[in-house]
Amino acid sequence: AQVDILDVIVLVLLLLGSVAYFTKGTYWGVAKDPYATSGLNGSASKKGSRNIVEKMEELGKNCVIFYGSQTGTAEDYASRLAKEGHARFGLSTMTADLEDYDFDTLDTFPEDKVAFFVMATYGEGEPTDNAVEFWEFINGDPPSFSQAEEDQPLKNLKYVAFGLGNNTYEHYNLMVRNLDKQLTKLGAQRIGAAGEGDDGAGTMEEDFLSWKEPMWAALTEAMGLEEREAVYEPVFSVEEREDLSPESDTVYLGEPNKNHLENMQKGPYNAHNPFIAPIAESRELFTVKDRNCLHMEIDISGSGLSYTTGDHIAVWPTNAGLEVDRFLKTFALSEKRDRVITMKGLDPTAKVPFPTPTTYDAAVRYHMEICAPVSRQFLATLAAFAPTEEAKKEMVRLGSDADYFKDKVSSHMLNIAQAVSAVHPGPWSAVPFSCLVEGINKIQPRYYSISSSSLVQPNKVSITAVVESIRIPGAGHVVKGVTTNYLLALKQKQNGEPDPSPHGLTYAINGPRNKYDGIHVPVHVRHSNFKLPSNPSKPVIMVGPGTGVAPFRGFVQERAELAKRGEDVGTTVLFYGCRRPTEDWLYKDEWEEYKKALGDKLHVFNAFSRETSRKVYVQHLIQQNAKLVNDLLQQKANFYVCGDASHMAREVNDILAQIIAAERGIDEKKAEQVVKSMRSSGVYQEDVW
Ligand code: FAD
């Protein structure tokens, strides 16, 4: 009887939307194919396909889920909604990258269909890269729709909205708030509340989960839907290929696309096509044994990639061997790790998130974010495939009880293989590989603020990266950052250091088919608005504790070079912070060199937080130098902050307002307005993460 009850609970859970249909948006979308050059997947760019109304008609869809995504989370939520909408409510869903459509036909969107908008807000209230055009269109005054000329051109459009934001930024969830206002103004009808997820409070996933249930209820009502019993349906077919071996030259062993597979690496290099760049030089910046900070010089010559000081470089990581092994073992894939598989979408809009044929090993090592935090909803899905009834029961509990999940999984920072192994050591051989691919995000490149000046070294990009290593008290394990530990291993190998596998982590350093041999790493460059003033005589104030100093090394390097070339360079103030001068003072000797070129134009203020019993942070030094800061601001200085978004950046903002109030004898409210207008006019810039 217990078993029956359990089965019922599983079904109910599935029914209640914990179906954990977590896929990357690309699976369900007719979105841009990240591997378009592989020629394996259909491309959305065929003529006429930018008309979403036509596209939905052609594919027989009645629900589209648009996403504006920068790091993949919004895209992931869009896919989960698509799967859930289909499984529970029989909607015929698709996801869509906002970049892939035009929106002038939204006024012809049929009444019996629905459009979802899952919108991330990026940086200072900006749209994500893929949402820029949509944003400009919808905020047009008025937007020019294909037919309607009336006041309420979107009166037939039913929409659902969820935003992803971070409350530590001033313009919290601006995208969804603004979109909601604009759509309402144009006559569209929102179904349910506009949801808001908060990354700053660390509650994004729970915010999403608690928003979607009432939303589904409202949608059921508005569209006359009927909820049905949801059962797991795979999104992909997985065919094991006896006719191919890993040596076959059509098999992807981690190559990002067809050009790479065929040894014809060619540009343009971008977020869909990395350049396999040589690391010219790498070294350790800290002097203590248990912490690492890497300086790397990445050579982009001949690639066609370019950067300007203040831009970001993205590094495409490879998972550590230890984690790949753990994952394959947990899901009973170790024995067949090198078997060749072809995966295909079972729905015409479903896209495999990596090129195939490939091997289980390559898919897991190069394309799946296997170390990331676990999603509660995904554990509920996996319950159906648990090896024992006990394990199923536990997975159901973890999936449905947020506090229990926090206690057992998220507070220990377990990854998916660790989380399921803690429930049952496995093997979890019944879990379909499609389910794993659907439920685990596509691995994301990590961004780094370039720490060199393009004026000084146009073909070499510097990175300053602290190696992530978090010991979990009482849990007996250490969470190792995916990318930074991979970079650490590259540095160790490059310098012939005795321990080429730091912390027991080994990597496929030579890459697929030895294509990264000779210390190479896949990268692309992302241009940013974080820029020095075009007139070098303008003063600048920079606040960058820890690795937040990265772009400022580039800024100071650039101003020193300009001074050497005889330019009139304005006062250059840097507030820097670290623990101790003997441990982690980044580029300690270089500042002396820059001082030689910039003379008394350069002021570096150092805050050491562990040198004395009094913890000194950059905020204190800014306060101590209130007069200098205010004087420079009145001389039209630019003000920059880089580093920790959650505390430091916000505190610096507040301190600046206090300084302005005290020095100018105005009240704090007014001073806050001054800081706000500095932000909106681009005088106050942040590069925070
Ligand atoms: P990840 O594997 O991504 O882990 C990062 C963190 O996620 C961990 O520390 C932990 O807190 C959490 N986490 C990981 N796994 C789990 C789990 N299973 N459960 C719970 N929590 C988990 N960094 C720099 O050092 N220098 C820079 O100049 C720099 N510039 C940046 C610029 C921008 C615009 C952005 C967005 C970020 C920048 N970063 C910079 C941060 C950088 O992109 C990476 O986030 C950082 O290096 C960590 O990457 P990782 O892959 O090593 O760690």
Boltz pocket constraint, residues with backbone or C-beta under 6 A from the ligand:
constraints:
  - pocket:
      binder: B
      contacts: [[A, 312], [A, 317], [A, 371], [A, 372], [A, 373], [A, 374], [A, 410], [A, 412], [A, 413], [A, 414], [A, 415], [A, 446], [A, 447], [A, 448], [A, 449], [A, 450], [A, 464], [A, 465], [A, 466], [A, 467], [A, 468], [A, 469], [A, 470], [A, 479], [A, 480], [A, 481], [A, 482], [A, 483], [A, 484], [A, 485], [A, 547], [A, 550], [A, 551], [A, 687], [A, 688], [A, 689]]
      max_distance: 6.0
